[in-house]
């Protein structure tokens, strides 16, 4: 059998088995896609857990900041600082000024 005849024989076999070859390639590509999607899914799950952890940490920090803000804005504390550091006093009745709009 010559080389030319062998090439013709292989060409005939490939033409006869076109569907099988296409299905084999589709199967291989599908398997590679499954592997890729599984990998991406794992990465996204890990990232999601990190985001949840960060969210919880930021939520705790936010609550602490709100508590601190409320403590710093208490009326008695503000009044004490005004008296002590700024030498301010509450105005008496004769020092009250009423502003009226025209």
C-alpha atoms as one frame of an Amber mdcrd trajectory, in Angstrom:
protein
   0.000   0.000   0.000   1.461   3.301  -1.008   1.456   6.459   0.964  -1.084
   8.123  -1.356  -3.503   5.240  -0.916  -3.059   5.412   2.855  -3.887   9.133
   2.873  -6.996   8.473   0.756  -8.051   5.674   3.120  -7.613   7.924   6.176
  -9.580  10.689   4.425 -12.448   8.296   3.723 -12.492   7.092   7.339 -12.535
  10.665   8.637 -15.437  11.559   6.312 -17.368   8.511   7.430 -16.780   9.242
  11.108 -17.314  13.035  11.005 -20.162  12.937  13.501 -18.169  10.809  15.938
 -15.199  13.197  15.744 -17.405  16.262  16.235 -19.122  14.645  19.213 -15.755
  13.680  20.705 -14.489  17.255  20.394 -17.733  18.583  21.875 -17.381  16.177
  24.789 -13.787  17.265  25.454 -14.701  20.954  25.266 -17.652  20.368  27.571
 -15.411  18.630  30.122 -12.933  21.526  30.030 -15.787  24.005  30.507 -17.031
  22.063  33.548 -13.560  22.137  35.106 -13.234  25.872  34.455 -16.679  26.656
  35.890 -15.990  24.556  38.992 -12.765  26.462  39.573 -14.495  29.823  39.150
 -17.289  28.719  41.476 -14.764  27.835  44.200 -12.994  31.166  43.820 -16.266
  33.098  44.009 -17.379  31.139  47.081 -14.103  31.972  48.840 -14.466  35.644
  47.883 -18.049  35.667  49.129 -16.976  34.335  52.529 -14.271  37.002  52.744
 -16.833  39.682  51.870 -19.232  38.391  54.549 -16.435  38.490  57.109 -15.488
  42.035  56.118 -19.142  43.095  56.229 -19.501  41.761  59.772 -16.309  43.525
  60.857 -17.447  46.833  59.328 -20.887  46.457  60.915 -19.308  45.993  64.345
 -17.070  49.018  63.795 -20.072  51.097  62.670 -22.017  50.189  65.821 -19.045
  51.142  67.985 -18.737  54.474  66.185 -22.443  55.185  66.714 -22.076  54.476
  70.427 -19.056  56.750  70.606 -20.879  59.502  68.718 -23.853  59.303  71.072
 -21.566  59.423  74.088 -19.700  62.457  72.751 -22.898  64.300  71.818 -24.665
  63.904  75.160 -26.056  67.232  76.311 -24.512  67.024  79.773 -21.061  66.354
  78.336 -21.318  69.230  75.855 -22.515  71.557  78.604 -19.663  70.506  80.921
 -17.039  71.151  78.212 -18.606  74.537  77.418 -18.423  75.555  81.089 -14.992
  74.198  81.851 -12.979  74.892  78.684 -14.811  77.837  77.124 -16.011  79.539
  80.330 -19.544  79.669  78.945 -22.628  80.028  81.095 -26.279  79.566  80.494
 -27.878  82.951  79.770 -30.210  84.366  82.389 -33.547  85.950  81.598 -32.112
  89.463  81.206 -29.471  88.224  78.726 -31.935  86.395  76.465 -32.202  87.931
  73.025 -35.209  87.254  70.830 -34.774  87.530  67.094 -37.880  88.253  65.049
 -38.104  88.097  61.307 -39.548  91.146  59.506
